[in-house]
Amino acid sequence: MTWRGFLLPKPAPLIARAAVLTGLFPILGLLGGTFWALDLFNHFQRQYFLILLLTTLALLALKSFRLAALSAAMLITPLARIAPTWVNPTPDPGGPSLRVAAFNVLSANRNHDDTLAWIRQTDPDLIFLPEVDPVWSVSLKPLLATHPHSIDHIIEGNFGFALYSKLPILEHRIHPCGQMRLPLLIAKISGPLGDFTLLGAHPVPPTTAFWASERDAFLMEIARISRSTPGPILLLGDLNATRWSHGMHPIFQNGWIDTSNGHGAPPTWMNANPLVAIPIDHVMFRPTPNRPFHCRDRTIGPHLGSDHRPVIAEIIW
């Protein structure tokens, strides 16, 4: 081997090693139910898919067909996880829609005017806003001109919230979740085709073993409440979990549908860094047999000074 060959090894084996290493991460994520830190690997399925697609194409270009096959095999797991975001399983029934939005404003963010302008331009029928502190609460009051029904729940820290609605709020309660007693909003809304329940959620991020267990307890409580709540339900908020997280399993097992189905799952948090950007902000629905839901459209809003971006969905039933 020449010195040049020693210093510059052949690219195909290096690319294959990168593919194998990347392919191990989503497999580790499948074990997220056994140890909280392994669940963190579940959030980056889009990144795994893109990296493995590139390594497969690169190995094919280098005519390393066996290594390309290995890379393609590693691609199967993230591909299977993100494939449902390309297909919307429910047909569009036609008719008017309900526009709903969720936006974690970030309590330290002071882009109040831009946020108000965006909400007015987007004109949702209702919007749930986590991390509303006393300053944000005052700044959002002009929305009452167009959204006369509102709920403010301001608490110490980053777990207050606000709901603004054009539709009448018939009743609401704050349900404490987990040992931290974090608030879950449960509101009954009078919709154009009948009443429905809205859940507004913001559990803690899973940055430690305790916080991961608290987030999962919060999500399990959402699943439990949905089982005992009749009629259609909407779930809005920053769940600090992607749809692939182990903590989301109880929700999906109870018939919830993510509006990202058929609309992709573009990231909503840390969009400035594509290596870590993930979709943790959600609009979801739980239909009933006689009142099926359909998501006609789903978009991600602009950067408004928060580390999150808004999610907007057009819901039909």
Summary of the structure (lengths in Angstrom):
residues: 317
radius of gyration: 21.6
end to end distance: 68.1
largest distance: 78.6
contacts: 1044
relative contact order: 0.14
helix: 38%
strand: 25%
